[in-house]
Amino acid sequence: MIPNITDPLGRYWNQPKDIREAPMDETHVLLTPHQFRELAEYSTTMPSGVYPGKCWKREQLEVTPKGWRPTGIWALGWYGESEKGPGWCSNNWRRIEVVE
């Protein structure tokens, strides 16, 4: 599901080497604690340098009367190949479950 990074910019991006091997279905992905720690966090923005295979994590936030509050619910995001063709990427998400 997560494509290989082939863009030259990918050599500057750090993510778990085995992220593509993480068990995944249509809604969830199972990550080890190491894989979870090694993902860059983008909870309020999207990473720039858009190319297929780039992965990150995002914590779901909720609005409260005092502002934004973390929920402890995490998602794996990645840029994938787009049906629009070359030069386009899809945004993909799966809820993260951390397992030993």
C-alpha positions, 0 to 999 in steps of 0.5 A: 500500500505504501509505495517505495520512495523513489524521489531524490528528495526522499534521501533527506527524509527519515522514517522507519525503514520497515514502515512498508512491512507494517500490517495494515487493513483499510482502517488500521495499521499496527506499528511497533513502539520503535516505528511509532517513535521514528515517524515525524509528527505533523499534528497540525500541518502537512509535510512539504516535499510531497512525493509518494512513500513519505510517511508521518504521524498525526494526533487527532485534536479536539476543540474545547472551550479552552482551545485544542486538546490532544485525544491520544488517537494517532493516525499514520499518513502517507503520500501515495500514487494518485489516479490523476497521474504523474506530479500528483499524490494522494493523501492516505490515512490509517489509525495507528495501534501500537503493538509489542 
